[in-house]
Amino acid sequence: MKTNILIIAALVLIGWTSVFSQQKAEKPTMKEAVKIGETAPDFALTDQDGKQIKLSAAVKKSNVVLVFYRGYW
């Protein structure tokens, strides 16, 4: 009987610990989208070959078209 009470008390304690240990998630800040005709901010992305490409460097070479795709083809 004492063992059952101890097991139940331990489970309740573990349950309450997990409830109170969760931290409040911070909301990500939303940035305004780039409008049509507006200059995009400078950024760096990884290309299909794994190389870092910076927008400012690519624009100096030629016109730039950005294509975003999800996943693998």
Secondary structure, 3 states (H helix, E strand, C coil): CHHHHHHHHHHHHHHHHHHHHCCCCCCCCCCCCCCCCCCCCCCEEECCCCCEEEHHHHHHHCCCCCCCCCCCC
